[in-house]
């Protein structure tokens, strides 16, 4: 799952980024209003951590832009401002949660998982399709009750398909969702085919009822 941190304090950003990456999230970063807006326009995120006080702009105004674009990315406001008015303003505009600084990283993680579960998983702690069950909290995959061992990228890829089965996903969308900013360094998207091929083989070996279908010239979907 991919997180965007929009925060101008380098020390806090580094602490949060290192913590979330250790929890297996892909983390991207913007240090001010303009770079944050550019990221939001260009990509989709499972959760956005948004500071209110930003260089050359304001987090509340950025939140208004997110809603004006009809983006569905969950937003958690992180701010040293802890007044009731600030909380109400952010939540009324459409923030999904509000966490005042300083905060415990364990609480931040719980809030992130909660908003993702509400938005992506309809509040459920388990995602099911055919005979596949995914448990996002533990990153465990069960097929017919037996655990399927996947590496990190295979799991991320399967999760991304599982939250939107039967939907054709473009290769560029898959690459950005699973590999984040690092995709800009890739010469081509051929590695997507290899990842799908490996995952498909593992699913077939355990008699999964789901399979990947290639959509010529576009991408893949889970059927």
Secondary structure as GFF3:
##gff-version 3
##sequence-region A 1 223
A	DSSP	beta_strand	2	6	.	.	.	ID=ss1
A	DSSP	alpha_helix	10	22	.	.	.	ID=ss2
A	DSSP	beta_strand	26	30	.	.	.	ID=ss3
A	DSSP	alpha_helix	33	42	.	.	.	ID=ss4
A	DSSP	beta_strand	47	51	.	.	.	ID=ss5
A	DSSP	beta_strand	53	54	.	.	.	ID=ss6
A	DSSP	beta_strand	57	58	.	.	.	ID=ss7
A	DSSP	alpha_helix	59	68	.	.	.	ID=ss8
A	DSSP	beta_strand	75	79	.	.	.	ID=ss9
A	DSSP	alpha_helix	84	93	.	.	.	ID=ss10
A	DSSP	beta_strand	97	100	.	.	.	ID=ss11
A	DSSP	alpha_helix	105	120	.	.	.	ID=ss12
A	DSSP	beta_strand	127	129	.	.	.	ID=ss13
A	DSSP	beta_strand	132	135	.	.	.	ID=ss14
A	DSSP	beta_strand	140	143	.	.	.	ID=ss15
A	DSSP	beta_strand	146	147	.	.	.	ID=ss16
A	DSSP	alpha_helix	152	162	.	.	.	ID=ss17
A	DSSP	beta_strand	169	170	.	.	.	ID=ss18
A	DSSP	alpha_helix	171	179	.	.	.	ID=ss19
A	DSSP	three_ten_helix	180	185	.	.	.	ID=ss20
A	DSSP	alpha_helix	190	205	.	.	.	ID=ss21
A	DSSP	beta_strand	212	215	.	.	.	ID=ss22
A	DSSP	beta_strand	219	222	.	.	.	ID=ss23
###
